[in-house]
Amino acid sequence: MSETLQFIKALNDEVRRHPAIHDNSFLKLVATKKFSKRAWLGFAQQLYPHVHFFIPYMEEMLLNTFDMNAKLIVAKILLDEYGEDAAGDSHPELFRQFVRACGGAEADASLLTTKLQPETITLVETHMRLCRDEKFLVGLGAIGQAHEFAIAYLFPPLVKGMELAGFTAEEMKFFSLHVDHDVEHSAMLDQAMVRLALTDDDREQIRRGTLASLEARKNLWAAMERRMVGIDNGDPPATSERSLVDVTRDYKNVPDHFWPA
């Protein structure tokens, strides 16, 4: 157990130093520059697919282990994702509230049809692979250290930038809620790591999932910086030809419509 606790501490340090977080150009820019709400809509349109798929990522993890204690931890976090921690509003619905603050009902509807940048598609495909096709511990690293732990460092710069743009606390609730709750979620997933990561190979699987997720996030942030700057300069970068609806067709049990509120 002590070996795994030391591993978690070292991995957390590695996460904090990762270029997706430490000295990241996009996070530094977005925390200090006042972007238009139109630019923030461009950001939201490209992040929403990951939010849309986050519940399916974790549901795939449930099917990827026979350890009942690990399943219980994942299931408890899923209850929050479904909306238990937000008066019944699922986390995708909370995100859509931010989108509507960017541009109303038209912006909300655009989430289905917006053409996605390649980095957004890669982010989704990477996490579906890590959580569905790889071993459970790989997905645990991707969702645990690279998300539930890392969000405390990834989201505060975004919140600062949203405040500069004039968004209210209620409109930013998706982001602030995750900063508050993901510390608890991270500690819960650490319990699963302590229970299951008994060998060097086990721990390497967790690290591999963590770093694969962060690499996809780093590439997404670089694309987001180009997009938001481009939108405010009147020259947004090109996208792929695929929309969220197109991406969901590749996956069983992932709806091509919005999650219910």
C-alpha positions as CSV (number, residue, x, y, z in Angstrom):
1,M,0.0,0.0,0.0
2,S,2.8,2.4,0.9
3,E,4.3,1.9,-2.6
4,T,1.0,2.8,-4.2
5,L,0.6,5.9,-2.0
6,Q,4.1,7.1,-3.0
7,F,3.3,6.4,-6.6
8,I,0.1,8.5,-6.4
9,K,2.0,11.4,-4.8
10,A,4.7,11.2,-7.5
11,L,2.1,11.0,-10.3
12,N,0.2,14.0,-8.9
13,D,3.5,15.9,-9.0
14,E,4.0,14.8,-12.6
15,V,0.5,15.9,-13.5
16,R,1.1,19.4,-12.0
17,R,4.2,19.7,-14.1
18,H,2.7,18.5,-17.3
19,P,2.6,21.0,-20.2
20,A,-1.2,20.7,-20.3
21,I,-1.2,22.5,-16.9
22,H,2.2,24.0,-16.1
23,D,3.2,27.1,-17.9
24,N,0.5,26.4,-20.5
25,S,0.2,29.2,-23.1
26,F,-3.6,28.9,-23.4
27,L,-4.3,28.8,-19.7
28,K,-2.1,31.8,-19.1
29,L,-3.7,33.8,-22.0
30,V,-7.3,32.9,-21.2
31,A,-6.9,34.0,-17.5
32,T,-5.6,37.4,-18.4
33,K,-7.2,38.4,-21.8
34,K,-10.8,39.6,-22.1
35,F,-12.2,37.4,-24.9
36,S,-15.6,38.1,-26.4
37,K,-18.6,35.9,-25.6
38,R,-18.5,34.8,-29.2
39,A,-15.0,33.5,-28.7
40,W,-16.2,31.7,-25.5
41,L,-19.0,30.1,-27.5
42,G,-16.3,28.8,-29.9
43,F,-14.5,27.3,-26.9
44,A,-17.7,25.8,-25.6
45,Q,-18.7,24.3,-28.9
46,Q,-15.4,22.4,-29.1
47,L,-15.3,21.3,-25.4
48,Y,-18.9,20.1,-25.3
49,P,-18.4,16.8,-27.1
50,H,-16.0,15.8,-24.2
51,V,-18.6,16.8,-21.7
52,H,-21.3,15.0,-23.6
53,F,-19.1,11.8,-23.6
54,F,-17.8,12.0,-20.1
55,I,-20.7,10.0,-18.6
56,P,-20.3,7.3,-21.3
57,Y,-16.5,7.2,-20.5
58,M,-17.3,6.4,-16.9
59,E,-20.1,4.0,-17.7
60,E,-17.6,2.0,-19.9
61,M,-15.3,1.9,-16.9
62,L,-18.0,0.3,-14.8
63,L,-18.1,-2.6,-17.3
64,N,-14.3,-2.9,-17.3
65,T,-13.7,-4.2,-13.8
66,F,-15.2,-6.9,-11.6
67,D,-14.0,-5.3,-8.4
68,M,-17.2,-4.3,-6.6
69,N,-15.5,-1.6,-4.5
70,A,-14.1,0.0,-7.6
71,K,-17.5,-0.2,-9.3
72,L,-19.1,1.5,-6.2
73,I,-16.6,4.4,-6.3
74,V,-17.2,5.0,-10.0
75,A,-21.0,4.7,-9.5
76,K,-20.9,7.3,-6.8
77,I,-19.1,9.7,-9.0
78,L,-21.6,9.0,-11.8
79,L,-24.4,10.0,-9.5
80,D,-22.9,13.4,-9.3
81,E,-22.5,13.5,-13.1
82,Y,-26.1,12.5,-13.5
83,G,-27.0,15.6,-11.4
84,E,-27.3,14.5,-7.8
85,D,-24.8,17.2,-6.7
86,A,-26.6,20.0,-8.7
87,A,-30.3,19.8,-7.8
88,G,-31.0,17.3,-10.6
89,D,-29.2,19.1,-13.4
90,S,-26.8,16.7,-15.1
91,H,-23.3,18.0,-15.8
92,P,-24.0,18.3,-19.5
93,E,-27.0,20.4,-18.8
94,L,-25.0,22.7,-16.5
95,F,-22.5,23.1,-19.4
96,R,-25.4,24.0,-21.7
97,Q,-26.4,26.7,-19.3
98,F,-23.0,28.3,-19.9
99,V,-23.5,27.9,-23.7
100,R,-26.8,29.7,-23.5
101,A,-25.1,32.5,-21.6
102,C,-22.7,32.7,-24.6
103,G,-25.4,33.0,-27.2
104,G,-28.9,31.9,-26.2
105,A,-31.0,29.1,-27.6
106,E,-29.4,29.3,-31.0
107,A,-26.0,28.7,-29.4
108,D,-27.4,25.7,-27.4
109,A,-28.8,24.2,-30.6
110,S,-25.4,24.7,-32.4
111,L,-23.7,22.1,-30.2
112,L,-25.2,19.4,-32.3
113,T,-24.2,20.7,-35.7
114,T,-20.9,22.6,-35.1
115,K,-18.1,21.2,-37.1
116,L,-15.4,20.0,-34.8
117,Q,-11.7,20.6,-34.8
118,P,-9.6,17.5,-35.1
119,E,-8.2,17.9,-31.6
120,T,-11.7,17.7,-30.1
121,I,-12.5,14.5,-32.0
122,T,-9.1,13.0,-30.9
123,L,-9.9,13.9,-27.3
124,V,-13.2,12.0,-27.4
125,E,-11.7,9.0,-29.3
126,T,-8.7,8.8,-27.0
127,H,-10.9,8.7,-23.8
128,M,-13.4,6.2,-25.2
129,R,-10.4,4.0,-26.1
130,L,-8.8,4.4,-22.7
131,C,-12.0,3.8,-20.8
132,R,-13.6,1.1,-22.9
133,D,-10.8,-0.8,-24.7
134,E,-7.9,-0.6,-22.3
135,K,-7.7,-2.2,-18.9
136,F,-9.6,-0.6,-16.0
137,L,-6.5,0.9,-14.5
138,V,-5.6,2.7,-17.7
139,G,-9.1,4.4,-17.7
140,L,-8.7,5.1,-14.0
141,G,-5.6,7.1,-14.7
142,A,-7.3,9.0,-17.5
143,I,-10.4,9.9,-15.4
144,G,-8.7,10.0,-12.0
145,Q,-5.4,11.8,-12.1
146,A,-5.9,13.5,-15.5
147,H,-9.4,14.8,-14.7
148,E,-10.6,14.6,-11.2
149,F,-7.2,15.6,-9.8
150,A,-6.1,17.9,-12.6
151,I,-9.3,19.9,-12.8
152,A,-8.3,21.9,-9.7
153,Y,-5.4,23.3,-11.9
154,L,-7.1,23.3,-15.3
155,F,-10.4,25.1,-14.5
156,P,-9.5,28.1,-12.3
157,P,-7.7,30.0,-15.2
158,L,-10.9,29.4,-17.3
159,V,-13.1,30.8,-14.6
160,K,-10.9,33.9,-14.3
161,G,-11.2,34.4,-18.0
162,M,-15.0,33.9,-17.9
163,E,-15.2,36.5,-15.1
164,L,-13.3,39.0,-17.3
165,A,-15.8,38.3,-20.1
166,G,-18.7,39.2,-17.8
167,F,-20.2,35.7,-17.1
168,T,-22.0,35.4,-13.7
169,A,-21.3,32.8,-11.1
170,E,-24.5,30.9,-12.0
171,E,-23.6,30.8,-15.7
172,M,-20.1,29.4,-14.8
173,K,-21.5,26.8,-12.4
174,F,-20.3,23.9,-14.4
175,F,-16.7,25.0,-14.0
176,S,-16.8,26.1,-10.4
177,L,-18.8,23.0,-9.3
178,H,-16.1,20.8,-10.8
179,V,-13.3,22.7,-9.0
180,D,-15.2,22.1,-5.7
181,H,-16.3,18.5,-6.1
182,D,-13.4,17.0,-8.1
183,V,-11.1,17.1,-5.1
184,E,-13.5,14.7,-3.4
185,H,-13.8,12.6,-6.5
186,S,-10.0,12.4,-6.9
187,A,-9.7,11.1,-3.3
188,M,-12.3,8.5,-4.0
189,L,-10.6,7.2,-7.1
190,D,-7.3,7.2,-5.1
191,Q,-8.9,4.6,-2.9
192,A,-9.5,2.4,-5.9
193,M,-5.8,2.8,-6.9
194,V,-4.6,1.8,-3.5
195,R,-6.8,-1.3,-3.6
196,L,-6.0,-2.4,-7.2
197,A,-2.6,-1.0,-8.1
198,L,-0.5,-3.7,-6.4
199,T,2.3,-4.2,-8.9
200,D,4.7,-2.1,-10.9
201,D,2.7,-3.1,-14.0
202,D,-0.6,-2.0,-12.4
203,R,0.9,1.4,-11.6
204,E,2.4,1.8,-15.0
205,Q,-1.1,1.3,-16.5
206,I,-2.4,4.1,-14.4
207,R,0.4,6.4,-15.4
208,R,0.0,5.5,-19.1
209,G,-3.7,6.4,-19.0
210,T,-3.0,9.7,-17.2
211,L,-0.3,10.8,-19.6
212,A,-2.4,9.8,-22.7
213,S,-5.3,11.9,-21.4
214,L,-3.1,14.9,-20.6
215,E,-1.4,14.8,-24.0
216,A,-4.8,15.0,-25.7
217,R,-5.8,17.8,-23.4
218,K,-2.6,19.7,-24.2
219,N,-3.3,19.5,-27.9
220,L,-6.9,20.6,-27.3
221,W,-5.7,23.7,-25.4
222,A,-3.4,24.7,-28.2
223,A,-6.3,24.4,-30.7
224,M,-8.6,26.3,-28.3
225,E,-6.1,29.2,-28.2
226,R,-5.9,29.3,-32.0
227,R,-9.7,29.2,-32.2
228,M,-10.5,31.9,-29.6
229,V,-7.9,34.3,-30.8
230,G,-8.9,33.6,-34.4
231,I,-12.6,34.3,-33.7
232,D,-11.9,37.6,-32.1
233,N,-9.5,38.5,-34.9
234,G,-12.2,37.6,-37.5
235,D,-10.2,34.6,-38.8
236,P,-11.2,31.4,-37.0
237,P,-9.2,28.3,-37.9
238,A,-10.6,25.5,-40.1
239,T,-12.4,22.5,-38.7
240,S,-13.1,18.9,-39.8
241,E,-16.3,18.1,-41.5
242,R,-17.6,16.0,-38.6
243,S,-20.1,17.2,-36.0
244,L,-21.1,15.8,-32.6
245,V,-23.9,13.9,-34.2
246,D,-21.4,12.3,-36.6
247,V,-19.0,11.3,-33.8
248,T,-21.7,9.7,-31.7
249,R,-22.7,7.4,-34.5
250,D,-19.5,5.5,-33.8
251,Y,-20.5,4.5,-30.3
252,K,-23.2,2.3,-28.9
253,N,-25.3,3.7,-26.1
254,V,-24.2,7.3,-26.7
255,P,-27.1,9.5,-27.8
256,D,-26.9,11.8,-30.8
257,H,-29.1,14.3,-28.9
258,F,-28.7,16.3,-25.7
259,W,-28.7,14.6,-22.4
260,P,-32.0,15.2,-20.6
261,A,-31.9,18.1,-18.2
